[in-house]
Amino acid sequence: MKTTIQLAVTLAVIMSGMSQAHDTSGLGAAAPSDDPYLWLEDIHGARAMDWVKAQNAVTQKQFADSPAFTQTRDRILEVLDSDARIPYVERRGDYLFNFWRDKEHPRGLWRRTTLDEYRKPEPKWEVLLDIDALNRAEGKHWVFEGSDCMKPDYKRCLLSLSPDGGDAVEVREFDIPSKSFVKDGFHLTVAKSEAGWIDENHIYVGTDFGPGSMTTSSYPRIAKVWTRGTPLSAATTVYEGKADDLAVSATHDRTLGFERDFVAVAHDFFHSDTYQLKDGKLIHLDVPADANAAAHREWLLVQLRSAWTVGGATYPSGALIATKYDDFMAGKRQFVTLFAPDEHTALSGYSWTQHHLILDIMDDVKSRLDVLTPQPDGTWAHQTMPGAPQFSTVEVMDTDPDNSDEYWLSVTGFLVPPSLERGVLGEGAAQIIKQSPAFFDASKFEVSQHFVTSKDGTKVPYFEIAPKHLKLDGSNRTLLYGYGGFEISLQPAYSGSIGRAWLERGGVYVVANIRGGGEYGPRWHQAALQANRLRAYEDFAAVAEDLIKRGVTSPAHLGAEGGSNGGLLMGNMLTLYPQLFGAIACEIPLLDMKRYIHLSAGASWIAEYGNPDDPKQWTFIQTFSPYQNVKPGVSYPPVLFYTTTSDDRVGPVQARKMAAKMQGMGYKNVWFFENTEGGHGAGADNKQAAHMHALAYEFLWDRLK
């Protein structure tokens, strides 16, 4: 729980994924006549699916029909299905809620228990909904996508179910006491929807109300109030955005004594306007459009993406500032700085408890937690929580801000299996409640952090996980992973799958903290936006070159992997830096940057990449569009493109087209695999995920020998 009430909640929803593709055929606007592979944009078309099946068969035979693949897949599946994994929980009133998948329940169990029971080695769980049983009863393939339960009693919930693991969901009202769906309750058919409670008889809803009700980015354009017992067509409009807005949403804060309603209008991923809805009127929160504003009880917190001069003071980009909410709405502009970044630090997030605020701070991509407490005189007391292990990530997983100063922490590192700790501020240190087992022998490896100078002189950090006493002779199979977009940070984290499938086989694993991410706050992200996108790719290439220079590996033994925006990164490593790599695994990627805004939810990312339909912007976008930049006769490394048919965020068509284009140019070492389910991820269940991950690792291990 990073914040209690996010006023820009729509952006968080989009980031986590609730979108349905618009223009799913891909054959609509701006279809170029000189693209011979447009037919692959017909996602479910017979010709396209025949091509997919043929490609899958070839790839499966080459890399998955072997004892080595079977062993890798099964060992990854053991990790994903392990009963010893931590069942992470979210507190809702007196209960701790959890969603769990394992071998016996591949689609999962939604369940709850008490704190006393959870402390036990084998707690008893009350199963609320068995998704596999639901699928058998309904003849469906539902994938659980989350729940919104109405506080303070949490007896009624809105459940989101995806038919194939994609972002489009069906929303149903669920009654916890009877463990059943509510007859004639709130219900939305499968669509790109957002819904949240106002009270037991009213919800806010944004969905596909019909033609013109969605933005060009494929998100709700209209927010409405829907009254129980009335048809959706009778819902009352609260706000209508513009077609070129990113999304519109409305939320209700049910905190006792601080009940408030908000409307958020996201113009793009990084700019939004927020309004308080009061007595039928919309009152604008006068904060910078690129800031994240959040209300909690009497407080308004503003996290800045750019410097802001207000009330006679200037607050820097990346700062977190606070004021009293009512004072701010009355026109006062006096803030207190709760966090200000420096050259090495950035704010990763924050979480309220009943009386305190916990800051999650990155210091050169390593974690620390600070506790701030508001004082009667307007100041905030400051205390640093006990330190975390070296090269680790400490994250606040949940708090109980309405009722207590309870907090739950996840502590993990590349070689440190996750632990889940619970504490109450003011009552001593947190205690370990659950501990994940070790899925590989970490004693054989060591973690180090390195810094390399990129092309423009910027120092870029990266983490290296390698066998102890590594021979620096250039012979080590090394896998370099990166993302570099949307202000998302790559922090140290344990992966039993990587440990088993890569490290235990003798490989080196490297994570590059390139620009475009959030490792050093907004400045790190903004340094690689739009016309500066190549900076991210120069950073990644600099890390690759440093690994080669240091003797960790050599181009023939260096592989790279990334997905989504990281797939675009991989496409650019392939086309711009082919000499550095021996193999590339490119997952659910963006690749055709000329067409991306007309494919699936692509229009929502214009703020990140630019608008290719604008000739001036296409001038710089074309420099990092792999589909346009791939050429015949170049010595490209072997590449595996893998995706899912049901990905309704990025879509499968870009990976399809890139593979087909390269094969059409005569390249033999181009492989493709497409899973039917899973959405914008590796699979709809653990078995599918294990298959996809094992395929990538086997491809890389085979080609880097």
ABEGO torsion letter per residue (X at the ends): XABABBAAAAAAAAAAEABBBBGAAGABBGBBAABAAAAAABAABAAAAAAAAAAAAAAAAAAABBAAAAAAAAAAAAAAABAABBBBBBBBEABBBBBBBBAABAAEBBBBBBAAAAABABBBBBBABBAAAAAAAAGBABBBAEBBBBOAAGABBBBBBBAAGBABBBBBBBBAAAGBBBBGBBBBBBBBBBBBBABAABBBBBBBAEBGABBAAGBBABBBBBBBGBBAAABBBABBBBAABABBBBBBBABBGABBBBBBBBABAABBBBBBBBGGBBBBBBBBAABBBBBBEABBBBBBABBBBBGGBBBBBGBBBBBBAAAAAAGBABBBBABBBBAABBBAEBBBBAABBBBBBBBGGBBBBBBBBBBAAGBBBBBBBBBBBBGBBBBBABBBAAABABBBBBBBBAABBBBBBBBBBGAEBBBBABBBBBABBAAABBBBBBBBBBAAGBBBBBBBBBBBGBBBAGABBBBBBBAGBGGBBBBBBBBAAAAAAAAAAGBBBBBBBBBGBAAAEAAAAAAABEAAAAAAAAAAAAAAAAAAAAGABBAAABBBBBBEAAAAAAAAAAAAAAAABABBBBBGBBABAAAAAABEAAAAAAAAAEBAABAAAAAAAAAABAAAABBBGBBBBBBBBBBBAABAAAEAAAAAAAAAAAAAAGBAABBBBBBABGEBBAEABAAAAAAAAAAAAAAAAAAAX
